[in-house]
C-alpha cells in the first residue's frame, strides 16, 4: 500500500551571512553611560525565491557590549522584515587564528632561548671580571705586606718609592675600569631577567587552557520578498539599518573659560571627553552627545503602584538579630509566666494615632552584621541631571573617530562668545586679598553640564575649577584668583572700654556693666590707573544668643541699613535687593522709612556686613566698621577677641 501523497513542504529559508565589521558605523549617539549605534548594511544582494519566499540575513560580529533587547532593524527595498532575533553563539576558531596562535607560542619560546643564552654570556663575563679584581687585589696585598719579621726589618730596595707610586696608580685605574664594567653587566643582567620573567608565563591565548572557540553576537533578520522572481538566480538589493544600545561608552563635559579683562568678554570652549570600550571602532561617524538618561523600561510609561502614606516618625530600634533573639523571647514569655502564677496579664500597648491615609506601626529592624549592603551597586544619577532637566542632544558638526581603547577623546561641542561682568570680592578678616570674580550669562541655547574647567585670564592660566550646571539664560559666577592691582589693608582693631550704670525703678547699681567699642578700618586702593572697579567688601561683627550680652552696630548705623536673615533670603537682581523678603526683626516697609546707608547690607545669621564700593582709577578709600559689645561685669565673655 503506497503512502498517501503529502502536501508540498515549503522551501527552507535562504541564509545570507555577513560580517558586521565590513559595514561601517554611520551614526552614534552617546549618553551619560551608554551609546546608541547605527550601522547600515547597504546593497545587500538577496535571491528572489520562487513564490513568496523567506530569506534570513545573519549579521555576525556585533559588539559584545550590546543590549540585545534594544536592537532595532529598519529596511529599504522589495522585502518585508518579518522577525529579528539576537543571540550569542560560540564559533570555532578558524585555521588562520589557530596557526597564528601556534606561531606566537613558537616565537615566544625562541625569544626565551635567546634571552637565556645572553644571560649565560653576561654571567660568564661577570665571573671573569670578578676574578680579575681578586688577582689585582691579591697581588697588591702580596707586594705591600711583609711575609716575615726578617723581611719587615730589612732595608727597602732602592727606587721602591717610585715603583710603589707607579703601581698604586695603575692598580687604581685598572680596578676602577673593571668595577665600571661589572656595574654595567649587573644592570644588563637585571634587565634581561625582567624581560624573561615577562615572557615566561604564556598568554591567555596559549597553553592547554587557550580557548578554541569565540563568543560572538549574532542578529538574524528574517525577510520576505514582495515580488517573486521568475528565476531562482534573480537577485534583489535591500538596505538594512541596524540600531542598538551598547554599554561601556560615556561622555563627560569639560570647558576652557578664557576671560579678557580689557574688553569684558569671554570665550567659552564647550568640549566633551568621549570614551568607549565596546569592541567596535567608531570611524568618521556622525556623533551626537545627549544629556538624556536611557529609560530602562523600554518605552513603558510609569504608573503608581503604591500609595503615599504619612505617619509619625519613630526611630527604628537597631539590634543584632541572632544575639538578641533569646532575650526577646524571654521577655515575651515573662507576662505569660506571671499569669501562670496568678499575676495579671498586662494590657497590650495602645495603637499609634491614625494618619491622614492610614496607620503604620513602628517595627524593629533586624540587622545582620554579616549581610553585605548591596545598595552600593546602584549609583544614583548626578543631581544636576536628575532635577527635571529637559534632555538636549548636541550634534558634533564634523565627523569624529573614537577608537575602542577606553581612552578619553576630546571633541568640541561649541565655541561661545559671551559677555562678562568683572567684580572684586574681599574678606580681609580672613584674607587681606582682593579676588577677581567673573559673572557670565549663558546666552546660548546650550545647557552647560557640571564639569571641570580650565580658567584663563588674559591668556594666562589661572586655575582649574569646576563649573556647576548652567541652564540657558542663567548666570555663572567663577573666581579668577587674586588681583594684585587692588590692595587691601586690614588695620589693627581699635578698642575702647568704659563702665556704664544700670538703673532700676527704685534702686541703682553703679558701674555694673562693661561696654567695649571696637573700630575696624580697612583701606582699599585701586592701583589700576585706567579702569575703575566694583568691589564687594565683607566684614563681620559678633552675634550672641545670650540676653545679658548686647551687640550694637554703630557705623554703619544698624537702623539705616537693610538687614536680611541670611544671604539666601536676599535675592540679588543686578545689585538690587528684591522687595517682599522679610527681615528677622521686622518687615521691609518699616526699614524703608528710615534713611539708608548706600550699598551696605547686614546678614544677621553670620553677622556679616557687606559693602558694594565703586573705586575709580587710582582711588584709595578707607572703610570703617564700628560696633559695641555690652555685658555685665559678673560674667566673662568667650570668643570676644575672635
JOKAKA-V655135 format. One record per residue. N is the residue number from 1. SS is DSSP state (alpha for helix, beta for strand, coil for the rest). PSI is psi in whole degrees, 0 to 359 (* if undefined). D_FIRST is the distance of its C-alpha to the first C-alpha in Angstrom with 1 decimal. Layout:
BEGIN
N,SS,PSI,D_FIRST
N,SS,PSI,D_FIRST
END
This chain:
BEGIN
1,coil,124,0.0
2,coil,150,3.7
3,coil,145,6.5
4,coil,149,9.0
5,coil,131,12.1
6,coil,159,14.8
7,coil,156,18.5
8,coil,122,20.8
9,coil,128,22.3
10,coil,146,26.1
11,coil,144,28.0
12,coil,145,29.9
13,coil,142,33.6
14,beta,133,35.8
15,beta,130,38.5
16,beta,122,42.1
17,beta,129,44.4
18,beta,150,48.1
19,beta,128,51.1
20,alpha,329,53.5
21,alpha,339,56.5
22,alpha,351,56.0
23,coil,116,56.6
24,coil,155,60.1
25,beta,130,61.1
26,beta,330,62.9
27,beta,138,64.3
28,beta,131,65.3
29,beta,117,66.9
30,beta,129,68.6
31,coil,187,69.3
32,coil,329,71.6
33,coil,14,68.9
34,coil,184,65.8
35,beta,153,64.8
36,beta,124,62.4
37,beta,136,61.0
38,beta,123,59.5
39,beta,129,57.6
40,beta,122,56.4
41,beta,94,53.4
42,beta,144,54.4
43,beta,51,52.4
44,beta,129,49.1
45,beta,118,46.8
46,beta,146,43.2
47,beta,145,40.4
48,coil,117,39.3
49,coil,150,35.6
50,coil,120,33.5
51,coil,192,33.5
52,coil,82,35.1
53,coil,157,34.5
54,beta,151,36.0
55,beta,138,38.3
56,beta,124,39.8
57,beta,116,43.4
58,beta,108,44.1
59,beta,115,47.9
60,beta,152,49.0
61,beta,19,52.5
62,beta,155,53.8
63,coil,139,56.9
64,coil,348,56.3
65,coil,12,58.9
66,beta,145,56.7
67,coil,106,56.2
68,alpha,335,52.4
69,alpha,351,52.7
70,alpha,0,55.1
71,coil,129,52.9
72,beta,145,52.7
73,beta,126,51.1
74,beta,147,52.2
75,beta,159,50.8
76,beta,133,51.8
77,beta,186,49.6
78,coil,56,46.5
79,beta,157,44.5
80,beta,132,44.2
81,beta,122,44.5
82,beta,319,41.7
83,beta,151,42.3
84,beta,124,44.9
85,beta,130,44.3
86,beta,136,47.0
87,beta,163,46.4
88,beta,136,47.9
89,beta,156,46.1
90,beta,121,47.2
91,beta,140,46.8
92,beta,143,47.6
93,coil,141,50.8
94,coil,172,50.5
95,alpha,328,52.1
96,alpha,319,55.1
97,alpha,316,56.0
98,alpha,322,55.5
99,alpha,319,57.6
100,alpha,323,60.3
101,alpha,317,60.4
102,alpha,320,60.8
103,alpha,322,63.6
104,alpha,321,65.4
105,alpha,318,65.4
106,alpha,317,66.8
107,alpha,322,69.5
108,alpha,317,70.5
109,alpha,323,71.0
110,alpha,321,72.9
111,alpha,321,75.1
112,alpha,318,75.8
113,alpha,320,76.8
114,alpha,320,79.2
115,alpha,321,80.8
116,alpha,320,81.3
117,alpha,318,83.1
118,alpha,321,85.3
119,alpha,322,86.1
120,alpha,318,87.1
121,alpha,318,89.5
122,alpha,318,91.0
123,alpha,327,91.6
124,alpha,315,93.3
125,alpha,322,95.6
126,alpha,318,96.3
127,alpha,321,97.4
128,alpha,318,99.6
129,alpha,323,101.4
130,alpha,323,101.9
131,alpha,322,103.5
132,alpha,320,105.8
133,alpha,317,107.0
134,alpha,320,107.8
135,alpha,313,109.7
136,alpha,318,111.8
137,alpha,318,112.5
138,alpha,320,113.5
139,alpha,317,115.8
140,alpha,322,117.5
141,alpha,321,118.0
142,alpha,323,119.5
143,alpha,323,121.9
144,alpha,352,123.2
145,coil,125,123.4
146,coil,146,126.3
147,coil,345,125.2
148,coil,173,128.3
149,alpha,324,131.5
150,alpha,316,133.5
151,alpha,328,131.4
152,alpha,328,131.7
153,alpha,356,135.5
154,coil,157,135.6
155,coil,141,136.8
156,coil,151,134.2
157,coil,153,133.7
158,coil,136,135.3
159,coil,12,133.0
160,alpha,325,130.5
161,alpha,323,130.4
162,alpha,319,129.3
163,alpha,313,126.7
164,alpha,323,125.3
165,alpha,317,125.2
166,alpha,320,123.3
167,alpha,317,120.9
168,alpha,319,120.1
169,alpha,314,119.3
170,alpha,322,117.0
171,alpha,315,115.4
172,alpha,317,114.7
173,alpha,316,113.1
174,alpha,317,110.9
175,alpha,322,109.8
176,alpha,318,109.0
177,alpha,319,106.9
178,alpha,318,104.9
179,alpha,328,104.2
180,alpha,319,103.0
181,alpha,323,100.5
182,alpha,320,99.4
183,alpha,319,98.8
184,alpha,317,96.7
185,alpha,320,94.6
186,alpha,319,94.1
187,alpha,319,92.7
188,alpha,321,90.4
189,alpha,316,89.1
190,alpha,321,88.3
191,alpha,318,86.5
192,alpha,324,84.4
193,alpha,322,83.6
194,alpha,320,82.4
195,alpha,320,80.3
196,alpha,321,78.8
197,alpha,324,78.1
198,alpha,330,76.1
199,alpha,349,73.9
200,alpha,318,73.5
201,coil,129,70.8
202,coil,150,67.5
203,coil,173,66.1
204,coil,338,63.1
205,coil,5,61.1
206,coil,173,61.9
207,coil,183,61.5
208,coil,341,58.7
209,coil,7,58.4
210,coil,137,57.9
211,coil,144,54.9
212,coil,0,52.0
213,beta,163,50.5
214,beta,146,52.0
215,beta,125,51.4
216,beta,156,51.0
217,beta,134,50.5
218,beta,135,47.5
219,beta,122,47.1
220,beta,120,43.7
221,beta,118,43.9
222,beta,125,40.7
223,beta,151,41.3
224,beta,131,39.5
225,beta,146,40.7
226,coil,324,42.2
227,coil,127,41.5
228,coil,137,38.4
229,coil,158,39.2
230,coil,339,37.8
231,coil,140,37.6
232,coil,345,36.3
233,coil,351,39.4
234,coil,140,41.7
235,beta,163,43.6
236,beta,161,45.7
237,beta,137,48.5
238,beta,156,49.2
239,beta,133,52.0
240,beta,130,51.5
241,beta,114,54.4
242,beta,121,53.8
243,beta,134,56.5
244,beta,159,56.8
245,beta,135,59.4
246,beta,145,60.6
247,coil,183,62.9
248,coil,39,65.7
249,beta,142,67.5
250,beta,169,70.7
251,beta,149,74.0
252,beta,142,77.5
253,beta,155,80.5
254,beta,158,83.7
255,beta,150,86.8
256,beta,115,89.8
257,beta,113,92.7
258,beta,116,95.6
259,beta,133,98.7
260,beta,111,101.6
261,coil,329,104.8
262,coil,324,106.9
263,coil,0,104.6
264,coil,50,103.1
265,beta,163,99.6
266,beta,139,96.4
267,beta,119,93.5
268,beta,120,90.4
269,beta,111,87.5
270,beta,111,84.4
271,beta,176,82.0
272,beta,142,78.9
273,beta,116,77.7
274,beta,132,73.9
275,beta,149,72.0
276,beta,148,68.4
277,coil,51,66.3
278,coil,350,62.8
279,coil,357,61.7
280,coil,128,61.7
281,coil,136,64.8
282,beta,101,65.9
283,beta,121,67.3
284,beta,54,69.1
285,beta,159,67.5
286,beta,109,68.7
287,beta,132,70.1
288,beta,134,70.8
289,beta,128,72.5
290,beta,143,71.9
291,coil,1,73.9
292,coil,155,71.0
293,coil,126,69.2
294,coil,129,65.5
295,coil,140,64.0
296,coil,348,61.8
297,coil,5,60.1
298,coil,45,58.3
299,coil,354,59.8
300,coil,130,59.7
301,coil,141,63.0
302,coil,156,64.9
303,coil,147,65.5
304,coil,130,67.9
305,coil,354,66.3
306,coil,156,69.4
307,coil,162,72.8
308,coil,108,76.1
309,coil,138,78.2
310,coil,144,81.9
311,coil,169,83.7
312,coil,135,86.8
313,coil,127,86.5
314,coil,120,87.0
315,coil,137,86.8
316,coil,149,84.1
317,coil,113,85.3
318,beta,126,83.8
319,beta,164,83.4
320,beta,123,81.3
321,alpha,308,78.6
322,alpha,323,78.4
323,alpha,333,82.1
324,alpha,355,83.1
325,alpha,313,80.5
326,alpha,312,82.6
327,alpha,323,85.9
328,alpha,321,84.1
329,alpha,323,82.6
330,alpha,317,86.1
331,alpha,326,87.7
332,alpha,331,85.0
333,alpha,343,85.7
334,alpha,317,89.4
335,alpha,324,89.6
336,alpha,323,87.6
337,alpha,322,89.9
338,alpha,321,92.9
339,alpha,327,91.5
340,alpha,333,90.9
341,coil,14,94.6
342,coil,358,95.9
343,coil,163,95.8
344,coil,142,94.5
345,coil,125,91.2
346,coil,148,92.0
347,coil,155,90.6
348,coil,155,87.7
349,coil,151,88.8
350,coil,147,88.9
351,coil,156,86.0
352,coil,157,86.6
353,coil,138,87.8
354,coil,145,85.0
355,coil,191,84.3
356,coil,323,83.7
357,coil,357,80.0
358,coil,185,79.5
359,coil,137,80.6
360,coil,125,79.7
361,coil,149,81.2
362,coil,141,82.5
363,coil,159,80.3
364,coil,126,80.9
365,beta,122,79.0
366,beta,125,77.6
367,beta,121,78.3
368,coil,116,76.6
369,coil,347,78.5
370,coil,352,75.5
371,coil,144,73.2
372,coil,148,73.0
373,coil,114,73.7
374,alpha,358,70.7
375,alpha,339,72.5
376,alpha,345,73.5
377,alpha,345,70.0
378,coil,111,70.3
379,coil,124,72.9
380,coil,152,74.5
381,coil,157,74.8
382,coil,145,78.1
383,coil,325,80.5
384,coil,323,81.3
385,coil,329,77.7
386,coil,1,76.7
387,coil,36,79.7
388,coil,24,77.9
389,coil,131,78.2
390,coil,132,76.2
391,coil,142,73.9
392,coil,141,75.0
393,beta,133,73.2
394,beta,115,75.3
395,beta,126,73.8
396,coil,128,75.3
397,coil,329,76.5
398,coil,159,75.6
399,coil,143,72.5
400,beta,150,72.5
401,beta,120,71.1
402,beta,102,70.4
403,coil,160,69.0
404,coil,74,67.0
405,coil,6,69.9
406,coil,26,71.0
407,coil,157,74.4
408,coil,130,76.4
409,beta,126,76.4
410,beta,132,79.0
411,beta,149,78.3
412,beta,127,80.9
413,beta,311,80.1
414,beta,154,83.3
415,beta,118,87.0
416,beta,133,89.2
417,beta,119,92.8
418,beta,148,94.3
419,beta,155,97.8
420,beta,146,99.4
421,beta,122,102.3
422,beta,127,104.2
423,beta,165,106.1
424,beta,148,107.9
425,beta,136,107.7
426,beta,136,110.1
427,beta,76,110.4
428,coil,337,113.5
429,coil,326,113.8
430,coil,326,110.6
431,beta,113,110.8
432,beta,61,113.7
433,beta,142,111.4
434,beta,125,110.3
435,beta,137,106.6
436,beta,130,105.2
437,beta,147,102.2
438,beta,129,100.0
439,beta,115,98.6
440,beta,133,95.8
441,beta,127,94.0
442,coil,92,90.4
443,coil,11,90.5
444,coil,176,87.2
445,coil,5,83.7
446,coil,143,82.6
447,coil,123,82.3
448,beta,110,83.9
449,coil,160,82.0
450,coil,134,83.8
451,beta,170,84.2
452,beta,154,86.6
453,beta,139,89.2
454,beta,122,91.6
455,beta,129,94.9
456,beta,144,97.3
457,beta,114,100.8
458,coil,50,102.4
459,coil,3,100.1
460,beta,133,100.9
461,beta,129,98.3
462,beta,304,99.3
463,beta,167,96.7
464,beta,130,93.1
465,beta,184,92.3
466,beta,121,89.4
467,beta,140,88.9
468,coil,170,87.7
469,coil,134,85.3
470,beta,119,87.0
471,coil,161,85.5
472,coil,131,86.4
473,coil,347,89.9
474,coil,169,90.8
475,beta,149,93.5
476,beta,131,93.5
477,beta,126,96.5
478,beta,150,96.7
479,beta,140,99.5
480,beta,10,100.9
481,beta,180,103.0
482,beta,146,106.8
483,coil,108,109.0
484,coil,349,112.2
485,coil,356,113.8
486,beta,120,114.4
487,beta,137,116.8
488,beta,122,116.7
489,beta,118,119.6
490,beta,101,119.4
491,coil,159,123.0
492,coil,145,124.0
493,coil,143,124.1
494,beta,130,127.5
495,beta,133,128.2
496,beta,125,131.0
497,beta,137,131.6
498,beta,160,133.8
499,beta,141,134.5
500,beta,162,134.2
501,beta,131,135.6
502,beta,114,133.3
503,beta,133,135.4
504,coil,194,134.4
505,coil,322,135.7
506,coil,338,138.7
507,coil,165,138.7
508,beta,153,138.1
509,beta,118,137.2
510,beta,138,138.4
511,beta,49,136.1
512,beta,1,133.2
513,beta,152,130.5
514,beta,133,129.9
515,beta,127,128.8
516,beta,127,127.6
517,beta,128,127.2
518,beta,138,125.0
519,beta,120,125.1
520,beta,122,122.4
521,beta,136,122.9
522,beta,130,120.3
523,beta,126,121.4
524,beta,140,118.9
525,beta,126,119.5
526,beta,105,117.5
527,coil,352,118.3
528,coil,118,116.4
529,coil,2,119.1
530,coil,348,116.9
531,coil,132,114.4
532,coil,163,114.7
533,beta,161,112.3
534,beta,126,111.1
535,beta,132,111.2
536,beta,114,110.0
537,beta,130,112.3
538,beta,133,111.3
539,beta,175,113.6
540,beta,141,113.5
541,coil,154,115.8
542,coil,155,115.3
543,coil,160,113.7
544,coil,154,114.2
545,coil,4,112.9
546,coil,137,116.2
547,coil,342,118.6
548,coil,339,121.6
549,coil,131,120.7
550,beta,126,121.3
551,beta,125,120.1
552,beta,125,121.6
553,beta,120,120.7
554,beta,319,124.0
555,beta,111,123.2
556,coil,150,121.2
557,coil,134,122.2
558,alpha,327,119.3
559,alpha,350,120.1
560,alpha,5,120.0
561,coil,151,116.5
562,beta,144,113.0
563,beta,138,111.4
564,beta,145,107.7
565,coil,324,106.0
566,coil,173,103.9
567,coil,327,102.7
568,coil,335,99.4
569,coil,342,101.4
570,coil,118,103.0
571,coil,115,100.8
572,beta,118,102.0
573,beta,89,101.7
574,coil,44,103.4
575,coil,354,106.4
576,beta,149,106.9
577,beta,139,106.0
578,coil,139,103.8
579,coil,152,105.6
580,coil,357,104.6
581,coil,119,104.0
582,coil,146,106.1
583,beta,167,108.4
584,coil,341,108.8
585,coil,29,112.3
586,beta,179,112.1
587,coil,165,110.6
588,alpha,332,110.9
589,alpha,320,113.1
590,alpha,327,115.9
591,alpha,325,115.6
592,alpha,339,115.7
593,coil,340,119.2
594,coil,149,120.8
595,coil,139,121.7
596,coil,146,119.1
597,coil,134,119.5
598,coil,137,117.5
599,coil,37,114.2
600,beta,140,114.5
601,beta,150,112.0
602,beta,126,111.8
603,beta,111,108.6
604,coil,336,109.6
605,coil,321,106.8
606,coil,358,107.8
607,coil,33,111.4
608,beta,127,110.7
609,beta,130,113.1
610,beta,128,111.7
611,beta,143,113.6
612,beta,113,112.3
613,beta,135,114.9
614,beta,120,115.4
615,beta,124,117.2
616,coil,166,118.7
617,coil,126,118.8
618,coil,5,121.1
619,coil,146,121.9
620,beta,130,122.8
621,beta,146,122.7
622,beta,134,123.3
623,beta,129,121.3
624,beta,140,122.8
625,beta,122,121.0
626,beta,131,123.4
627,beta,159,122.6
628,beta,144,124.4
629,beta,123,123.3
630,beta,138,125.4
631,beta,157,125.0
632,beta,147,127.3
633,coil,338,129.3
634,coil,348,128.1
635,coil,159,124.6
636,coil,130,123.3
637,coil,134,120.9
638,coil,133,117.9
639,coil,11,116.3
640,coil,329,119.2
641,coil,15,119.6
642,coil,*,116.0
END
